[in-house]
Amino acid sequence: MIKTAIQQIINLSKEECRTVLTEIESKQILQDIGIPVPDFRLATSADEAVELAQFIGFPLAMKIVSPDIVHKSDAKGVMLNIKNEPELRSAFEEIIRNAKSYNPNAEITGISIQEMIKGDKEVIVGMNRDPVFGPVLLFGAGGIFVEVLKDVSLKVLPIANRDIDNMFSEIQASKILTGYRGSQPADLSSLKEIIQRVAQLSIEFPEISEFELNPVIVYGQGNGAVALDARVILDHRKSGVAAS
Amino acid sequence: MSKYDAIEKLLNPSSIAVVGASHNVQKHGGRLIEHLLKHQYQGEIYPVNPKGGGIQGLACYKSILDIPKIPDLACLLIAPGLLMEALRDCALKNIKMVMIHASGFAETGKDGEVLQQEIVDFAKEHNIRICGPNTIGIANVNNRVFASFSMAMTSSEIPMGGGISYITQSGAIGGAMLSQGWEKKIGINKWISSGNEADLNASDYLEYAVDDPSTGTVCIFLEGLADGEGFKAALAKAANKKKPVIIYKNGRSDIGQKSVKSHTGVLAGNHDVYKAVFKQFGAVNAEDLDDLFDYAIAFDSPNNLKSSRIGIISTSGGACTIVTDQCVKYGLDVPDISNESIKKLTEMSPEFSTPQNPFDTTAQILNDPGSFKKSLEVFIEDKNIDALVLMLTTIGGTIASKVAEDIIELSKKTEKPMYVAWTIAESLAKDGMNKLREAKIPLYPSAERAVKALAAVQQHMNFLEEWEGKKEEYSSFFFSSSKKEISNS
C-alpha cells in the first residue's frame, strides 16, 4: 500500500517530466514512511487559507507550491510566523505576486498553510547516490548554513544501529545533541528512526537520487522530531530496477 | 577456478611463460626474466619469442603452443596489437592466469577501450583470469617469485619472512614505495600492481589477502573503484578476521562531479564517501602517503596494542613534552605511574630527574647506557601502562646499538608494544635502527609519526570492538537477499 502510494507520486512526476517533487509531494512521502511533518494543507485561495487556518491554528507558516519553483525562498515564496487573519490575507496576495514576478510562466498550484514549528536544535538528514557506493546517508548540523559549516557525518549501506550512534557522535555539534550547559538531551531515538526510514526508502526506490530533510527540528528526549522541509530529486532513468 | 585460486596462481606459480621474452634487459621482457633469475625463482621459466633459440641461458620457445607443460601463469609483455593472438594461444594451451603488461587500453580512450573489452570477453569465455592490463607485475618474496619489470626488484636487500601484502593501483608509485619499504626492512611479502583492472580488481586482491594465511596486514594504494559492493564485502571479511587494512586514497578533489541539487549532494563528494566507507568498515585511512607504511609497521609488530594507556620515556625533557602533546592530540591517555614505579625510579635515577610519566632519563644515559634499560623495565612492569613511546634524540654510535639491543630484549619479554621515535640522523645510528627494524619494533623519525601510528592502531582496536556489536546486522546485508519492507505507515 505504502509502496504503491509513493510509486504513484513518482510516476506522476515522470509523466509530467519533472525531476523535483513539490513540497506537498515530498511531505506526502514523509508521512507515508512515518516521518513527522508539520500539519500542512493546500490553499488555492485566500478564503480557503483562512478556513484552513481555523483547523491548524495561528501562528502559521506559508509556502508557495509550484512545480516550476524549486527554490521557494529565492522566489520570496515563504512567509513565517503569520499571527492572524489580516496578516494571512495580505501574505497570501504577496506570495502569489512574488512568485509571478519571479517566474511569470510558473504554474501555481497554491500555497501550503502549515503550523509554525519552533525549536532550537536543527539538524539535516539526507541521502545521495554515489556512483561507486550507492546510497550515502548524511546527518549533520542543519539549517541554512549547512554548506558553510560542513559539520556532517556520512554512512553507506548497510547502516547498523551503532553506525547511526556514530553519526551523532562524529559531528562537531554532537554536544548540542547530548545536552550542553543545562539544555536537555535531544530525542536521538526519533532521529535514529528517521535515518533508518530514509535508508530503507533509498533501497526500495532507486528512482530517488537525492533526498533531503532540512531542517529537522529535534525536541528533547521523548518528544520527537519534525521535518520542516523536504527536497526529493528523482532520476527517472533508474526506475524499475529496484534493489529489493 | 575461484578468484582465490587464480590469484594464488598469479602469486605462486609453479611455472611461468614469458611472452615477448628478450635478451635485452633494457626491454620489459628481458628485465622480467632477469628479475626472476636474480631472485632464484624455483619454478620453470618458459621464454617465448618467435625468434626461438636461447634467452638469458634459458631455452626459448617460438610459440606458446610449443611449451612442453601448461604454465600456471603467462606474462604477456607484447604490444596491444599482438595480444589477441597470444590470448588465443593461451586458451589453446589451457593457461588460466595471464598478466598483461602493455599499456594503451581503456586509459587512452575509445579504441583502447574497445580492445580491452574484446580481451575481457575472450578471457571470460575461456575461463582465463587477467591481472592488468597496464600492470608492472607482482612479487611474492617468501616464495621467490619476482615477476615484475619494476626497478624495485633490483633492490639489494629484500626482507624475507614478512607478512604484509601491498596492493597498488598505481604501478609507478607502488613500485617506488615498495623499494623504499624494502630498504627500511618492512616485511612486504606479496605485492600486486593491479593495473587497469579489466578483470581482477583491487577488491578481489583484497579479499585474497584477507583469506591468505600468510598475510597479516594489508596496504592499498587506491585510485578508484568501479564496484563498491565487492569492496565493502572484502572489508567486512577483513573486520571479521581482525585483519588490518590500511588504505591511501588519492584523487581527492571532486572536480567534474555531476551537478547536484541538494546540500547532501554537495557535502557527500566522492572522496568524502570513500573516507566514510573506510571508517564504517574499519579500514585505516592513511591521510598522507607516509602514513601507509608508518601504520603498516605498527600493525606488523608482534606486540599488539590491547589498551591505550601510554608510558613515555625519553632522553630529553623537551622530547617528553612533544610526545605527550601528540598523545593528547589523539586522545591517548598518559596516566600516572604507580607508587611502586616512582619508588624504583627514585632509587635508580640521579637527583635531577623526576620520577613520573613522561619520564626524562636525562643525559645520564651517556654515562650509564644501562640506565635506559632499567627505566624501561620499570615502565613495562607498571600495571598502569599498556604501551610505550620511547623517544631517542642524539643517541648514536655504539650506545645506539646497545640501547636498541636492550629494547629488543625487553620487547620479547613483554606483550606491551613499544613505539620508538628516533630523531638522530640515520647515518649516526644505522646499526641500532636496523636492529629495531629487523626485530619489527616500529621505528619513526619523529614523535609525530610515532604517535600518529600508535593512534591508528588504537582506533582500529576500537573499531574491532564496535564491529562485534554490528557485524550481525551487516552479515544479513552481505549474505542474504531478502530485504525487509518498509513496515511502518
Interface residues (C-beta under 8 A of the other chain):
Chain A: M1 I2 K3 V20 D32 I33 G34 V70 I124 G126 M127 N128 D130 P131 V132 F133 G134 V136 L138 G140 V146 E147 K150 V152 S153 L154 K155 V156 L157 P158 A160 N161 R162 D163 N166 R197 Q200 L201 I203 E204 E210 F211 E212 N214 R231 I233 A243 S244
Chain B: G224 L225 A226 D227 G228 E229 K232 K258 V260 K261 S262 H263 T264 G265 V266 L267 A268 N270 D272 V273 Y274 A276 V277 Q280 E466 G469 K470 E473 Y474 S476 F477 F478 K483 K484 E485 I486 N488 S489
